Amino acid sequence: MNIIRAYDECEAITKREAKNFAYGIRLLHPPERRALSAVYALARRIDDIGDGDGTVEAKLSGLSQVRKDIDSLDDTDDPVLVAIADASVSYRLPMGAFGELIDGCEMDVHGTHYETIDELVGYCRRVAGTVGRLSLAVFGSYEREGAVALADDLGVALQLTNILRDVLEDRGNGRVYLPAADAASLGCPADLSGPPESVAALVAFECTRARSWFARGLELLPLLDRRSRACVGAMSGIYRRLLDRIEADPIAVTTGRVSLPGREKAWVAVRALSGMSS
């Protein structure tokens, strides 16, 4: 498999599948953009297996196969794996992060229930903080003091926002991520089966938590170069604006999926590249 063709395939996957991630990585120079497209493409493959329609056994088998694939990158003609193999050498990717991401997807496959916010944060670090750490390696900032912890924090913020956005869809699929202890404290059933107003109260409470994680995670930005800072600023800016919308009308997530129009995402990306606050 030609490396250029492999990266082209990863960029096509990212352009087709990434709804918010692509707005950030398009601000990078081509080599870094290609590397992060490879990271996204493999992360997407892992996520799609966990979220697929197969049996529990089939999903776990699929995730196990990806673990094996990652361990044998020197013997593959799979375009995504070829690109990852090249990026792992060029950018010294912390490949163990993909294993942690698989761990997080296995948690979804086995069943989704979190009693406390600490348990949920642990999950968020596996499925989102890992991608942050891989991105740091591409940015060339992995070794900077404090950067890894801050990337993890920002990943938690982004994943919590995803969870709040997808409350209705996840509940329909039998998944409830919001902590049962928080729900109980607000009089909301742990399975979110209560009236929309009680679910909205829980969502509003968790919005405050997500905003605190953003405050910590965004301390990462000064540790990045201008292009990398613009990339992270664009992605985090899009999610913060999404969080703003959810927080302003939390009951909306009980009736549909809250989203931002493409033109607003593009505006955030342009602002980030210009160095302006988004």
N, C-alpha and C positions, 0 to 999 in steps of 0.2 A: 504494500500500500504506500503510495507516494505521500510524503508528509504534507505537502501543500494541499493535496486533495483531502487529506484527513482533516486538516484545519478548516478547509472550506466546508466540509460536512458539519463540523461542530458549529461554525458560524451560522450555517443554515438552520440548524436545530435551535440555536439561541434566538435567532430572528423570528422563527416560527412559533416557539413555545414560551419564551420569556416575556412576561407582560411588563415587568418593572426593571428587572436586571439589565435588559438590553439598553435601556435609556442611560444607564451609568457607564457601561463598558464601552459604548460607542465614543466616549470622550477620551479614551486612552489612545496611546500610540499603537499602530497595528500589531507589533509583536506581543505586547501585553494584552491587547484585545483578543488576539487569537488564543493565547494561553488561557485566559479566563473563559472564553467560549468553550474550550475543552473541559475545563473544570465544571462549567454549568452543564454541558452535555452529559457527562458521567453522573453528576448529581441528579440530573433529571431522569436518567435511566434508573437509578436506584429508587428515586421517589415514585416513578411510574410502576415499578414492580410492587412496591408496598401499597400503592393505591389502586392496583388493578382489580379485575373481577375474578381472579383465580381463587382457588381454595387456600386456606392457611398453609397447608403443606406445600402447595405449588409456589406460593409467594416466598416462603422461607427457603425453598430450594433455589429459586431464582436469585435471591439475595446471597445465598451461599456461593452460587456460581460466580457472581460478581466479585466476591472476595477472592476466589481462586483466580479470576481473570486479572485482578490487580497484582497478584503475586507472580504472574507470568507475562509481564508486558513485553518481554523480549521475543516472544513467540506468538504473534498475533497479526492478523490482517484486518482486524476490526478498526474502522477509521477513528472512532472515539478513543479507543485504547492506544492506537498509534500516536494520536495527538497528545494524549496524557503522558505517554512514555517520553516523548520529546520535551514536553513542558516540565516534566519532573526533573529532567537533567538540566535544562536551561535555567530553571527558577528554583531548584531545590525544594520542590513541593513537599510539605509534611504529609506523606502518603498515608500515615496512620489516621489522618483526619477522615479519609474516606471510610475507613473501618468504623469510626465512631458514628458517621452518618448512617451507615448500614445498621449499626446498633439501634439508632433512633427509629429507623423504619421498621425494624423488627419489633420494637415496642408498640408501634401502631398495629402491626399484624397480630400480635398477641392480645391486644385489647387496650382500649384507651380509657384510663381513669386515673385522676391525680387527686390525692387527698389534700395536699398543701401546695402553696406557691413554690416552695423549694423543690418539690418533686417535679413540678411543671418546668421550672427553670432548668433543671437537669436535662430534661427532654429537649428544651429549646437550644441548649448549648450543643447537643449532639446533632440536631438537624439544621441549625443555622449558624451557630458559632463556628462549626467546622469549616463552613464555606468562607467565613470571615478570615479564618487562619490561613486557608489556602490562598485567598486573595492577597493577604499580607505578603506572602512569599513572592507572588507575582509583582507586587508593588515594590519589592525590595526593602520592606520595613519589618520583616519578621523578627529580626534580632534587636530592634529598638526596645529599650526598656519600657515595660508597661504596655506595649502595643498588643500583644496577644490577649491579655486580660480585657483590654478595652474593645478589641474586635469581638470577643465573646459577649461582652455586655451589649454591644450594638446588635449582634445577632439575636440576642434575647429580645431586644426591643422590636426588631423586625418580625420575629416569629410570633410574639404576642399580638402584634397588629394583625398579622395574617389570621391568627386564631379568632380574634374578635370580628374580623371581616367575614369569616367563613362559619360563624356559629350555626346558621340555619342549615347550610349544606352538610357540615360535619354531623350535626344532630340527626339529619336524615340518613346518614351512613352509619349511625350507631356509635359515633365518636363524640365524646364530650371532654374537652381539654381543660375548661375552667375549673379551678380547684373546688372540691366539694366543701371544704371548710369555709371558703369565702361565700359560697352559695348559702350554706346553712346560716351564716351570720347575718345574711340579708333576707332570710325567709324565702329563698328560691330553692326549689327541688334540685338535687344534685344532677338529675338527668335533664334539667332545663325544660321539664314538662309543665311548668307553672304558667300563669298568665304572662302575656308579653311584657307587662309592666315590671314584673319581678325579674324577668330575664334582663330587661333593659337596665334595671338598677345594678345588677351584677356586672353587666358590660361597662357601665359608667365607672364602677369601682375599679375594674381591671384596666380601664383607660388611664387612670391615674398611675397605676403601677407601670404601665408601658411608657408613659411619659418620663417617669423617673429613670428607667433603663436607658431611654434616649439621652437624657441629660448626662449620664455617665459615659455611654458609648461614644457620643460625639466628641468627647475629649481626645479621641483618636485622630481627628482631622489634622491638628497641628504637627503630628508625627509623620505625615505623608507629604510627598512632593505634590506639585501643583496639579498635575493631571490625575494622579491617584486621588488627591483630595477632592477634585471635581467629580470623579466617578463615584466615590462614596457619598459625597454631598448630594449628588443627584438622586441616588437610590434612597438614601435616608430621608431626603427632602420629600420625595414622593410618598413614602410611608408615613411621614409625620403629617402631611396634608390629609392623607387617608384617615389617620387617627383623629385629626381635627374634626373631620366630617362625622365619624362614628361618635365622638364625644359630644358633638353638638346635637345629635339626634340618635341616641343609642337604641331606641326602639326600632329603627329602620333595619337593623341587622336581623330582626326576627321575621321580617317579611321578604327580604331579598338581599342580594349581595351589593354592598356599597363599593363604589369604584370611582376612579378619576378619569375624565375624558383624556384622550391622547394629547390634545393640544395643551392641556394643563401639565401633563407629564413632561412634554417637550419644553415648556416654559421653565419648569423647575430645572431641567438639565442645562438649559442655556444660562440661567442664573448661576448655577453651580460652576460652570466653566468660566464665567466672567469673574468669579471670585466673590460674587454677591451672596448675601444670606438668602437661603430659600426657606 
